[in-house]
Amino acid sequence: MKKTTILTVSLTTQQIDSSLEKAKVGLAKYLNIQKRLNDLAGKPLKDDADFRKSFNGFYRIRQKPAAWYDTFYELLDESRNQSVDFSTILRSLHIATDRYEASFASKLLATLNPQMPVIDSIVLKNLNAKLPYQSDPNRFNNICSLHEEINRCYKEYLQSENGRYLVKQFQKTYPNVDVTEIKMLDLVLWQSR
């Protein structure tokens, strides 16, 4: 049975203001990743050590076996020219690793589609949410539902007064930066610890 969870973003204007300047370093790293992704169009990302290092550093991917990294970057390469969704990526990672890698699936998807949110411990903490337990017999479906719910609550928040304030202040702080509103919210949430 699918669990119904109502998530909400509760960032205040004060939290937004204090997080914006702190987001500068992460924003620069994110923009570098997106630039490299575009620069490497038609070329395999799995073979580009600089891209992998930047991606791993930004998303804090570490201490995985070499085969895991190869699998992840091969999936990223395969997904670049396809219309993929979160569940497809999550299932593909599960088939390859025998683990439901919700965070890494969301990071792969958000890299290819910046309109998609990231699932990670900081986002989950800010939303007062948790991933389903590993023993959950419906773990795959519940993780997919959680990703959908995060996406919904991000969109809802961005339409709110504080969400509009976040976008306005982000654009004022970083006027020459072209990122989605979802990514603006991601970057601010990552600094709201």
C-alpha positions in Angstrom: 0.0 0.0 0.0 1.3 3.4 -1.0 2.0 5.7 2.0 0.6 9.2 1.8 3.0 11.8 3.1 2.4 15.5 3.0 5.7 17.3 2.9 6.2 21.1 3.2 9.1 23.4 2.9 9.2 25.8 5.8 12.0 28.1 5.0 11.6 31.6 6.4 12.8 34.8 4.8 15.5 35.0 7.4 16.7 31.4 6.6 16.7 32.3 2.9 18.7 35.4 3.5 21.3 33.7 5.6 21.6 30.8 3.1 22.0 32.8 -0.1 25.6 33.9 0.4 26.6 30.5 1.7 25.2 28.9 -1.5 27.9 30.7 -3.6 30.5 27.9 -3.6 27.9 25.1 -4.2 26.4 27.2 -7.0 29.8 27.6 -8.7 30.4 23.8 -8.5 26.9 23.1 -9.9 27.4 25.5 -12.8 30.7 23.8 -13.6 29.1 20.4 -13.7 26.4 21.6 -16.0 28.9 23.4 -18.2 31.0 20.2 -18.5 27.9 18.2 -19.2 27.2 20.5 -22.2 30.8 20.6 -23.3 31.0 16.9 -23.3 27.8 16.4 -25.5 28.3 13.2 -27.5 31.3 12.2 -25.5 31.2 9.6 -22.6 31.2 11.2 -19.2 32.4 8.0 -17.6 35.8 8.5 -19.3 36.2 12.2 -18.2 38.1 12.2 -14.9 37.5 16.0 -14.3 33.7 15.6 -14.7 33.6 12.6 -12.4 35.7 14.4 -9.8 33.5 17.5 -9.9 30.3 15.5 -9.8 31.5 13.2 -7.0 32.7 16.3 -5.0 29.6 18.3 -5.4 27.2 15.5 -4.6 29.5 14.0 -2.0 29.8 10.6 -3.6 32.6 8.7 -2.0 33.8 5.4 -0.7 32.1 3.4 -3.4 33.8 0.4 -5.2 35.2 1.3 -8.6 32.6 -0.9 -10.3 29.8 1.2 -8.7 31.3 4.4 -10.1 31.6 2.8 -13.6 28.0 1.6 -13.4 26.7 5.0 -12.3 28.5 6.9 -15.0 27.5 4.4 -17.7 23.9 4.9 -16.6 24.4 8.7 -16.7 25.8 8.4 -20.2 23.0 6.1 -21.4 20.3 8.4 -19.9 21.6 11.6 -21.5 19.8 11.2 -24.8 16.7 9.6 -23.5 13.6 10.8 -21.7 14.1 9.1 -18.4 12.2 9.4 -15.1 13.2 8.8 -11.5 11.7 5.3 -11.3 13.6 4.2 -14.4 16.9 5.4 -13.0 16.2 4.0 -9.5 15.3 0.6 -11.0 18.4 0.6 -13.3 20.7 1.4 -10.4 19.0 -1.3 -8.3 19.5 -3.9 -11.1 23.2 -3.0 -11.3 24.0 -2.6 -7.6 21.2 -4.6 -5.8 20.5 -1.4 -3.8 17.9 1.2 -4.0 20.1 4.3 -4.3 17.4 7.0 -4.0 19.9 9.8 -3.4 22.1 8.9 -6.3 19.2 8.2 -8.7 17.8 11.7 -7.9 21.2 13.4 -8.4 21.6 11.7 -11.8 18.1 12.8 -12.8 18.5 16.3 -11.5 21.8 16.6 -13.5 20.0 15.7 -16.7 16.7 17.5 -15.8 17.3 20.5 -13.6 13.5 20.7 -13.0 13.8 17.7 -10.8 14.6 17.8 -7.0 17.4 16.0 -5.3 16.8 13.5 -2.4 19.5 13.6 0.1 19.9 13.7 3.9 19.9 17.5 4.1 16.7 17.8 2.0 15.0 15.1 3.9 15.9 16.7 7.2 14.6 20.1 6.1 11.3 18.4 5.0 11.1 16.2 8.2 11.0 13.1 6.0 12.8 9.8 5.8 13.5 7.2 3.2 11.6 4.0 3.6 13.3 1.3 5.6 15.4 -1.2 3.7 13.0 -3.9 5.0 10.0 -2.1 3.5 8.4 -4.6 1.1 7.2 -1.7 -1.0 10.4 0.2 -0.8 10.7 0.9 -4.5 7.2 2.3 -4.9 7.5 4.3 -1.6 10.8 5.9 -2.7 9.2 6.9 -6.0 6.2 8.3 -4.2 8.6 10.3 -1.9 10.4 11.8 -4.9 7.0 12.8 -6.4 6.0 14.3 -3.1 9.2 16.3 -2.8 8.7 17.6 -6.4 5.1 18.6 -5.5 6.1 20.3 -2.3 8.9 22.2 -4.0 6.6 23.5 -6.7 4.0 24.4 -4.1 6.6 26.3 -2.0 7.9 28.2 -5.0 4.4 29.5 -5.6 4.1 30.7 -2.0 5.1 34.2 -0.8 8.3 32.9 0.7 9.1 30.8 -2.4 8.7 33.9 -4.6 10.9 35.8 -2.2 13.6 33.1 -2.4 13.6 33.3 -6.3 13.7 37.1 -6.2 16.5 37.2 -3.7 18.4 34.4 -5.5 18.2 36.3 -8.8 19.2 39.5 -7.0 22.2 37.9 -5.4 23.2 36.0 -8.5 21.9 38.1 -11.4 23.9 36.5 -14.2 23.2 32.9 -13.3 20.7 30.7 -15.2 19.4 28.0 -13.0 15.9 26.6 -12.4 13.8 27.7 -9.5 13.9 24.0 -8.3 17.7 24.2 -8.2 17.6 27.6 -6.4 15.5 25.9 -3.7 17.8 22.9 -3.6 20.9 25.1 -3.1 19.2 27.2 -0.4 18.0 24.1 1.4 21.5 22.6 1.4 22.7 25.6 3.3 19.8 25.6 5.8 21.1 23.1 8.3 
